[in-house]
Amino acid sequence: MAIQDMTTGNPTRLILWFALPLFIGNLFQQFYNIVDTLIVGRTLGVKALAAVGATGPVAFLVLGFVVGITAGFAVITAQRFGAQDDNGVRKSFTHTIMLCIILTLFLTLISTTTTKSLLLAMNTPSDIINQAYDYIYIIYLGLGTIIFYNAVSNVIRALGDSKTPLIFLIIASVMNIVLDLIFIINLKMGVSGAAWATTISQGVSAILCFMFMFIKFPILRLKKEDWKFDPKFAWEHIRIGFPMGFQMSVLTIGIIALQIVLNSFGAETIAAFTAATKVEQVAVQTFLALGVAIATYTAQNYGAGKIIRIRIGAHKGMIINIILTIITAILIYTCGKQLVGLFITGYEPELIRKAQIYLNIIIVFYFALATLILYRNILQGMGNAKIPLISGTLELIMRSAAAFIFGHYFGYLGVCFATPCAWVAAAIWLSIGYHRTVKKAVLRSERHSRPLSFIALDE
């Protein structure tokens, strides 16, 4: 649980060892939703499963923004750490806290008052809309716990420690399972019980992580002067964080468009697609963990002005991605039916068949997904939020257009190709953007003697 300076040492070893706890943590974090889905699907039935699945895009519209913006705040923290600016690290943390308080109040108000309208706008079937509303409304009420957990864990990761957040995720995941069983089976709370279990577990994780951080990390022990609000420094966080959060929300709009098309096929198809996407979410955690690791590695080295190390890290990351893509595709192809069956009550061959269709299509495009995650995180680690934001817009356009056009002409099969189309378009754009940005950073570093993290992106 020590702070890790990633500006020295073997890049491959640093990235892999940092990514491993992230991967394990991501799996446990998936348990929040997967256990909900598993227990809901097998105890409350297909319609309850479809109700929870129908809220996925609506939930991520807000939660994705939270994940993106808090990760953006932490980029500044990591850059200051790489530049060996301890005062800047503490100041970045206090500004993150202050900004998150404002964010919590704003997002909770907006999300809870627009939930029903969003579900109606998505053509959510009438036989599941009430359950869907009950579930997502409670999740939105607990946004503060999600915001502060992500903020604190991202700050800790910015300092090179990916193990501490994992410990509290494990605790929260076990608590989530226990509460799910109590609320849903014993107390008969239905889908609302699953939502309360998730919210309470996330809150406990946030509080424990916060307390532990102050005890174990001296660099984060705040002083009175650290709390002095600096509008210019706050804007530096917003300048990076907001586009990253908005980019995640833009991606979700495309997913919502896909969900609208999917909803027209009925509850059974929604349930099949939901089960398949739960399997997919687990499968891609290796790519996501590597992405977060490379973002922290990049941010620290960018702050230290070590652009060559960023290039080396990107090269090693791409090699790791190739290996992970092959392994993941093989596992999903051979075990997909069994994994999908975990989320479906009884023997439902048609549902399993539809879920397997989606999984067999997306594994062919996993390398595009891995590539876009890698380059997006490197660019964000360098403080470049514009190119990833444009890539998110491309994903929105491609996913939405493909869902409506392919869905109209080819039905469910066409919908399954919407996400891969989005991955390919974004991967091409980000690949070009990465190479141009790194070249520009090299030229910029030759003109300035100070750390790159103190230089505006557009200088």
N, C-alpha and C positions, 0 to 999 in steps of 0.2 A: 504493500500500500504506500509505496514511496513515490515522490514526484519524479518524473522521468524526463530528462533533457534529451530530446530527439534530434538535436542539431549535431550530435557526434555519435559515432558507432556505426555498425553495419545496418544499412537501411532495411534490408529484407528481414533480418531478425527483429529489429525494432517494430516494424509494421505488423509482422505476424504475431508477435507476443502481445502487442497492444490490441490487435484485432480479436484474439482468442477470447478474452473475457467479454468483449463486446458481443461476439457471436453467441456465447452462452447467455449473456444478459438479454440479447434480442429474443432468444428462444423463450426465456422465462417471461419476457414482456408479452410475447405472443400468447402465452398461456392466459393472460387476462381475457383476450377475446376468444381464444380457442376453447378454453374450458367453459366459458359462457355458452358458446355455440354447441359444444359437445353435450353439455348437460341439458340445454334448452332443446336441442334436436332430438335427444333420446328420451326425454321425460315429458316434454310439452308438445311434441309433434312437429310435423312439417311446416304448418302455418306459423308456428312460433319461430321456427328456424328461419323461415322466409322473412318474418318481421324484423328479426335481428339483422339479417343479411341486407334487407332493404335500407337500413339506417347507415350501412357502411360508408357510402359516399358522402352522405350528409354529415356524419361524424368527422370524417377526415377533412372535409372542407374547412373545419375549424381546427381540429387537432393537428392537421398537417401544417397549418399556418403557425401554430404554437411550436411545433418541432423545428420548423425552419427558422423562425425568428429568434428563438433561444439559442439555436446552433450558431446563428449569425452573430449574436452578442458575444458568444464564446470565442469566435474567431479573433476579436480584438484582444481578449484575454490571452489567448495563445500567442499572438504576435508580440504582445508586451513581454510575455514570459521568455520567448525566444530572443528578444532584445535585452534580456536581463534587467528589466525595469520593474522591480518589485512594487514600487509605489503605483505604477501604472496598472499592475495586476490587481491590487486591492481596489483601486479607483474604478477599474472596469467592473469588478464584482459588485460594488455598491450601486453603480449606475444600472447594472443588470437588474438588481433587486428593485430599485425604484421604478424602472421601466416596466417590470413584470407586474407590479401592483396596479399600475395604470392599465396594463393589458388585460389583467384579470377582470377588473371592473367593467371595462368596455366590452370584451368578448362575451362575458356571461350575460350582460344585459341584451346584447344584440342576438345572440344565439338562442336564448330561451324564449324570446318574443317572436322569432321567425320560424321556429321548428315546424309547426303544423303547416304553415304555408309552403315550406320547402317540400315536405312530404307530398302535399297535394299537387304541387307543380311537377313533381316527378312521376305523376300518375300511379302512385302507390296503390295497389289493389285494396278495395274497400274492406275485404275480409281480414286484412292484416294491419291496416293503417293505425288502429287504436293501440295495438301492442307495440308497433314500431315507435309511435309517439311516446308512450310510457317509458320505453327503454332509452331513447336518445335524450329526452328531456332531463332525466336524472344524470346522465353522463355530462350534459352541458352544465348542470348545477355544480358539478364537481370540477369544473375547468381549472380553478385555482390550484388544486392539488397537482394536476397534470402540468400546469405551467411552471410551478416552482420545483417540481421534481426534475423536469427537463432542464431548467435553468441551472440548478445546483449541480446536477450530474454532468452537464456540458462544461461547466467551469472546472470541475475536478478533472475531467478528461483533457481539457485544454492544457493542464499542467502535466500531462503525461501519465495519469493514473486512471486506468480503465477497470481496475479491480474493485475499488470501493463501491461504485454504483451497483456492481453486480451482486454484492453481498445483500444489499437491501432490496434488490429486485427479487432475489430468491425468497427472502422473508415474506415480501408482499405477495409473491405468487402462491406460496403455500397458504397464506391467509386467504387469498382470493378463492382457492379451491374449497377450503373449509366453509367460508361464508356462502359460496354458491350452493353447496349441499344443504346448509342450514336454511337459507332464505328460500330456495326454490322447492326443495323436497320436504323439509320439516315445516316451514312456516307458510308454504303454498303461496308465495308472493309472485309467482310467474316471472315474466321477463323483467319486471321491475326489480326483483330480487337479484338477478344477474347484474343489473346496472349498479345497484347499491354495493354489491360485493366488489365490483371493479373500482368504484369511486373510493370506498373506504380503504381498500388495500393500497391504492395509489397514494392516498393521503398519508398513511402510515409510513410508506417508503420515503416520501418527501421529507417528513419530519425527522425521521431517523438519520437520513443522509445529511440533512442540514446540521443537526447536532454533532454528528461524528466529524464532519468536515472542520468545524471550528476547533475541535479537540486535537485532531491529528495533523492539520496542515498549518504550521505557523505563518506561512506566507499569506494566508487568508484571514488572519486575526486582525480585524479592522480597527482603525483608529478614528478619532472624532473627525479629523480633517478629511478622511476618506469619504465622508458623507456629504461634503460640500458639493452641491449640484453644479455641474459645468455643462451648460447648454451645448457648447461646441463638441465636448467629448460625448455627450449623450447622442448628438446627431451622428457622430462617427459610428456608434453602435447601430442606430436606426438605419443609417445609409447602407450598412451591410446586412443587418437583420431583416428589415422589412422586405427587400426584394427576394430574400431567401424564403421568407414565410409566404409572400405573395406567390412565388413560383410554385410552392407546394399546393396552395389553394387553386391556382390556375390548373394544375394537373388534376385536381379533384373535380373541377368543373367538367373536364373531359370524361371523368369516370361517372359523374352524374348523368351526363348525356348518354353514356353507354347504359347506365341503369334504367333510364327512361325507356330506351328501346327494349331492354330486357324485361321490364315490368309488363310490357304488352303481351308477353308469352305466358303469363300466369304464374301462380305461386310455386308449382312444382319445378318449373324451369329456373325460377329464382333460387329455389332451394338447392338445386343441382349446381348452379353457378356459384352460389355461396360456399358450398362444400369444397368445390374445386379451388376457389380463391383462398380458402383457409389453408389448403395444402400448399398452394403457391406461396403464400406469405411466409410459411416456414422455410420453404426451399430457397428463397432469395435472401435469407438472413446472412448467409456467408458473404454475398456481394455487398450488402448494406454495412456489415461490420467492417469489411475491408475499406469501404468508402469513408466511414467515420475515422478509421485509423489513418488513412492517407490524408484526410483533411487536417487532423491535428499535426501530423508529421509535416505537412506542407506549411501550415500557419507558423509553426515554430521556426522552421528553416527560412521562411520568407522574412520573418521578423529579424532573423540573424543575417539576412542577406546572402544565403547560400542557395542560389538558384540551381547550381549544378546538382546538388543533393536532391532537389525537387525532381529534376529530370530523371535521375537514377531511380528514385522512388516510384515514379510513374512507370518506368520500364519494368521494374520488378513487379509492380502491381498488375501490369498487363499479363505477365507470365503466370502469376498466381491465378488470375481470372480465367485464363484458358484452361488450366487444370480443374478449377472449381466448376466451370461450365460443363465440362465432360462428365465429371462425377455426378453432378446434380441431375443432369439430363438422364443419365442411366438409371439413377435411383427412382426418379419420378416415372419413367417409362415402365419400369419393372414392378414398382410397388404402388402406383397411383390408385388403382382400384381399391386396394386394401385400405389405404389412407382415407380415401373419400368415404368408404363404408363406415368409418368411425363416427361420422357426423349424421348418418341417416338411420332412422329407426327401421328395424326389420330388413327384409330383402326387397330392395327397390331397384330392379335391374335397369329400368329406363332412366332413372335419376343418375345412377352410377355411370351409365353409358354416356349421358350428356356431359357429365363432369369430366370423364376421361377424354372426351373429344377436345375440350378446352386445354387440358393439361398436355395432351400430345402435340397440340399446335404450338403452344408457347415455349416448350423446351427447345424447339428448333431455333428460337430467337433469343435464347438466354445470353449469348455472347454480346448481342447489341445492348441488352439491359446492363450487363456487367460493365461494358465500355462507357455507357452514359453515366453510370453511377461513379465510376473511377474519375473520369475527367471533370464531372460536375463538382465533385468534392475537392479536387485539386484547385480548380478555379475559385471556388468559394474560400478555400484556405488561403489563397493569395489575395483575398479581398475583392475579387471580381464577381459582382452579383449580376451584372447586365447580361452576360452571355448565357449563364444558367437560366435566367428569367426568360430570355428569348427561346431557349430550348423548351422550357415549360409551355410556352405559348404554342410552339410547334406541336408538342405532344397533345395539347388541347385540340388544336385544329385537326390533326390526323386522327386522333381517337374518336372525336365527335363525328367527323365526316365519314370515317370508315364504319362506325356503328350504325349511322342512319342509312347510308347508301348500301353497304353490304348486308345490313340487317333487313332492308327492304327487299333486296333481290335474292338473298340466300338464307334468310331466316336466322336461326340460332347459330348456324355454322359461320355466317358472315360476321355476327357479333364477336365471335371468338377470335377473329383476325384484327379487330380494332386495336387492341393493346399492342400487339407486335408491330403494327404499322407505326404507332406512336414511338415505340422504342427505336426503331430504325432511323426515323427522321431526326430524333434528338441526338442519337449517337453520332451521326454524321456531322451535325452542327457543332457539337461539343468537341469532337476530335479536331476540327478546323480551328475552333476558338482556343483550345488548349495550346496548340503549337504557336499560334500568333501571339498569345498572351505571354508565354514563356520567353519568346524571342524579344518582345517589348520589355519584359522585366530585366533581361540581361543588359540591354542597352541603357535602361534607366539606372541600374545599379552601377554602371560604369561612370555615370554623370554625378552620382551622389555618394558622399562618404558616410552619411547617416543611415541607420537601419531602414530597410524598405517599408517596414510597418508604419513608419512615421511619414511616409510620402503618399500624397493623394493619388488615387488610381489614375486620374486624368492628367497628372503632371507630365 
